[in-house]
Amino acid sequence: MRFNTYSFLCSRVVEADPFKAIVLPVSGNSVGIELRKQDVSWKEFLSIANQRPRSNHYSPVYRPIDSTINILFSSGTTGEPKAIPWTQLSPIRCSADGWAHNDIRAGDVYCWPTNLGWVMGPVVLFTCFLNGATLALYHGSPSGRGFGKFIQ
């Protein structure tokens, strides 16, 4: 029997009760599953945001360091798929590592050829933005001439 990654990840969202989940469709506009009462589809989430006026002032929301800010979904290449919660400490660690090991500083342009959905996606985003660097994103395979021209 083949393991269904999508069903596994959906069951993990259900286990997260009572936390709200914003559910993105796999393809098209339909999420393809019945959502829990506290959850919203991506399309519904965007429509809610579009109904609110924009503010010129945003107040910070103070949360404990171990508050979850992102869920990184692993494809399970090293075992079964898993949902890995990232806390507020994760971006600080990423930016410190990028600064210390890759010398990423304010004013730099940094490109790491990866899919933003993989683990290096959020690592690169947090590293660049918290260190003041510009993130260069290339759409396509990094193994051809196009990527070399992009870097040049």
C-alpha positions in Angstrom: 0.0 0.0 0.0 1.4 3.3 -1.0 1.5 6.0 1.7 -0.5 9.1 0.8 1.5 12.2 1.9 -1.4 14.5 1.4 -3.7 12.5 3.7 -1.0 12.3 6.3 -0.5 16.1 6.4 -4.2 16.7 6.5 -4.5 14.4 9.5 -1.7 16.4 11.2 -3.7 19.6 10.7 -6.8 17.9 12.2 -4.6 16.8 15.2 -3.6 20.4 15.7 -7.1 21.2 17.1 -8.1 23.9 18.2 -5.6 26.0 16.2 -6.8 27.7 13.0 -5.3 26.5 9.7 -5.2 28.4 6.5 -5.5 25.7 3.9 -3.9 26.1 0.4 -5.3 24.2 -2.6 -3.1 21.5 -4.1 -4.1 22.8 -7.6 -6.8 25.1 -8.8 -9.0 26.9 -6.3 -10.6 24.0 -4.4 -8.9 22.6 -1.3 -10.7 19.3 -2.0 -11.5 18.5 1.6 -14.0 19.5 4.2 -12.5 22.1 6.5 -13.0 22.2 10.3 -15.1 25.1 11.6 -12.1 27.2 12.6 -10.2 26.7 9.4 -10.3 28.9 6.2 -9.3 28.2 2.7 -6.6 30.4 1.1 -9.1 32.1 -1.1 -11.4 32.9 1.8 -8.4 34.2 3.8 -7.5 36.6 1.0 -11.1 37.8 0.6 -11.2 38.5 4.4 -8.0 40.6 4.1 -9.3 42.5 1.1 -12.4 43.6 3.0 -10.4 45.4 5.7 -8.9 48.9 5.2 -5.2 49.2 5.1 -3.5 50.9 8.1 -0.5 53.1 8.1 0.4 52.0 11.6 0.9 48.4 12.7 1.4 47.5 16.3 3.7 44.7 17.2 2.2 41.5 18.7 4.4 40.2 21.5 4.5 36.4 21.8 6.7 34.0 23.8 9.9 32.9 22.0 8.5 29.4 21.6 5.4 30.6 19.7 4.9 28.9 16.3 5.3 31.2 13.3 5.6 28.8 10.5 5.0 25.1 9.7 7.6 23.5 7.5 6.2 20.4 5.8 8.8 17.7 5.1 8.3 15.4 2.2 9.5 12.5 4.3 12.7 11.7 2.3 14.3 10.5 5.5 11.3 8.6 6.7 7.6 9.5 7.1 6.4 13.0 6.2 6.2 15.4 9.0 5.1 18.9 9.9 7.9 20.8 11.7 6.8 23.9 13.7 9.2 26.8 13.5 9.2 29.1 16.5 10.3 32.7 16.7 13.8 31.5 17.5 14.2 29.8 14.1 14.6 33.0 12.0 17.1 34.3 14.6 19.1 31.2 14.3 18.9 31.3 10.5 20.1 34.9 10.3 22.9 34.3 12.8 24.1 31.3 10.8 23.9 33.2 7.5 25.8 36.1 9.0 28.5 33.9 10.6 29.0 31.1 8.1 28.0 32.7 4.8 29.0 36.3 5.5 25.6 37.6 4.5 25.4 41.3 5.3 23.3 44.4 4.6 23.6 45.4 1.0 24.5 41.9 -0.3 22.6 40.1 -3.0 22.2 36.4 -2.1 20.9 33.5 -4.3 20.5 29.9 -3.1 19.1 27.8 -5.9 16.3 26.0 -4.1 12.5 25.6 -4.1 11.1 27.9 -1.5 8.9 25.1 -0.2 11.9 23.1 0.9 13.8 23.6 4.1 16.2 26.1 2.6 13.3 28.3 1.4 12.4 29.8 4.8 16.1 29.7 5.9 17.1 31.8 2.9 14.2 34.2 3.4 14.8 34.8 7.0 18.6 35.0 6.5 18.4 37.7 3.9 15.6 39.8 5.3 16.9 39.9 8.9 20.5 40.6 7.8 19.4 43.3 5.3 20.4 41.4 2.2 18.5 41.2 -1.1 17.2 37.7 -2.0 17.6 36.9 -5.7 15.0 34.4 -6.9 15.4 32.5 -10.1 12.4 30.7 -11.7 13.6 27.6 -13.4 16.3 24.9 -13.1 19.6 26.1 -11.7 21.5 23.6 -13.9 21.3 25.5 -17.2 22.8 28.5 -19.0 19.8 30.7 -17.9 20.7 30.4 -14.3 24.4 31.3 -15.1 23.2 34.4 -16.9 20.9 35.3 -14.0 23.8 35.1 -11.6 26.1 37.0 -13.9 
